[in-house]
């Protein structure tokens, strides 16, 4: 199934929103505290990995060309996007 431009646009907007929210958490939890424990360092690294992945996803979605998705995979992807949009905060370990 072909992903429509409207769906693509909504996915990008959702990803950008998630990135902004996650980046704010990242800034608050890693730059305003002393990274003096292994837990804090790992949390910082986890945030960085997630932020980079969202950045890559946004770049991919903005590339020219059509995006085709398998219907089953598409439904799983929609569930993932919905969870991104509805997640209020992440618990990172």
N, C-alpha and C positions, 0 to 999 in steps of 0.2 A: 504494500500500500504506500502511496506517495504521501509524504508529509506536506501539508499545505503551508503556504507562506504565513497564514494567520497562526497556525499551530507553532510554526518555527519562531515567529515573533514572540508569541506568548511564552515559549520555552526560554528564549533568550532573556526576556524581561524577568521571568521567575529566577533564572540562574543569576542574573545581575543583582536582584534583590537579595538572594541568599548570600551572594558574595559580600555585599555591603554589610549585612547583618553579622555574618561570620567574621569579617574583618574587624568590625567594631568590638566583638567579643575578644578577638585575638589581641587587639591593641590594649584593651582593658586588662586582660589576664596575663599578658606577657611583657608588655612594655612599661607597665606601671608597678610592676613588682620585681623583686630580686629573684632571679632564677637560681635559687640556692639548693634545690632538691632535684633528684632525678625525676620525680613526678612532674614538677613544673617544666623541666626541660622537655620531657616527652610530650606533655600537653602542647607546648609551643611547636614542636615538630609535627604533631598531629594536625594542628591548625594550618601550618604551612603546606602540608601535603593536600589537605582538603581545598585550600584556597587555590593552589596550583591546578588541581584537577578541575575545579569550576572554571578557572580561566581557560584551560584547554577546551573544555566543553563549549564555552561561549565562542571561542575562535572557530571550532568545528562547525557550530550551528550557523555562523556568519559567513562561511565559505560559500562561494557561488556554486550553483548546481543543485540538482535534485537530491533529496534524501528519501530513500525507500526503507520502509520498516516492515518486518515480519509482523503479522497481526498479533500473534501471541507475544512476541517481544515488545510490540508497541503497547499492549495493555500493561505489561510489566513496567515499561518505561513511564507510562502515564501514572501508575501507582507511585513510582519513585518521585516523579515531579510533584505530584500532589503532596507526598510526604515532605518534600523540600519546602513547599510553600506553606505547609501547616506546622512545621517544626518550630517551636518557639525558642528552643535553645538546644545546643548539643552538649552531651556529656562525653568528654574526652578523657581518656586515661593514658 
